Amino acid sequence: MSHTTSSSAPSRSVIVGGYIRLMDAISQALAYLAAALFIGGTLAVTQMVFVRYVLGMSTSWQTEFTVFSVTGAMLLGSPYVLLTGGHVAVRVLPDKLNGMPRKLMNLAASLCGLAFCACLAYASWVYVYEAWHGGWTTGSVWNPPLWPAVLPMAIGATQLSLQYIAEILRGEE
């Protein structure tokens, strides 16, 4: 019996490359969404300052919206930061190493990051579910539902986990 692969079956490198490209594209798309959220938060602060200090009126939703949108922007933008290497890292020891020790140290760091992000993603989705199912609200004067505010944490942590996997696979190529 022959163990040759058929020409119609995709090779491992095609599948891995496709996964990496897909995760990169999703991380880039989330970065655009993060930028829009950050702009929205900035506009809300600007509107709040105008309403409070120019018109002398009270505000009700702007502070909470800004906190949620800017926090959501940070969480949704984190996979793109990993993709581009924009995160803060202490690289003194890895930069002194070469070859296999360097690869192993980078792999260990990536696996630790992946483990943390996977746990955060799981806990975040549980939180989103509880907020949705329980009908939780923020309890403020504006009092919007809580689940849309915590959803970016779940999406961002999930995509960050998937991007870590892509970076680990990219390192093997």
Stockholm file with secondary structure:
# STOCKHOLM 1.0

chainA/1-173         MSHTTSSSAPSRSVIVGGYIRLMDAISQALAYLAAALFIGGTLAVTQMVFVRYVLGMSTSWQTEFTVFSVTGAMLLGSPYVLLTGGHVAVRVLPDKLNGMPRKLMNLAASLCGLAFCACLAYASWVYVYEAWHGGWTTGSVWNPPLWPAVLPMAIGATQLSLQYIAEILRGEE
#=GR chainA/1-173 SS CCCCCCTTSCCHHHHHHHHHHHHHHHHHHHHHHHHHHHHHHHHHHHHHHIIIIISCCCCSSHHHHHHHHHHHHHHHHHHHHHHHTCSCCCCHHHHHCCHHHHHHHHHHHHHHHHHHHHHHHHHHHHHHHHHHHHTCBCCSSSCCBSHHHHHHHHHHHHHHHHHHHHHHHHHHC
#=GC SS_cons         CCCCCCTTSCCHHHHHHHHHHHHHHHHHHHHHHHHHHHHHHHHHHHHHHIIIIISCCCCSSHHHHHHHHHHHHHHHHHHHHHHHTCSCCCCHHHHHCCHHHHHHHHHHHHHHHHHHHHHHHHHHHHHHHHHHHHTCBCCSSSCCBSHHHHHHHHHHHHHHHHHHHHHHHHHHC
//
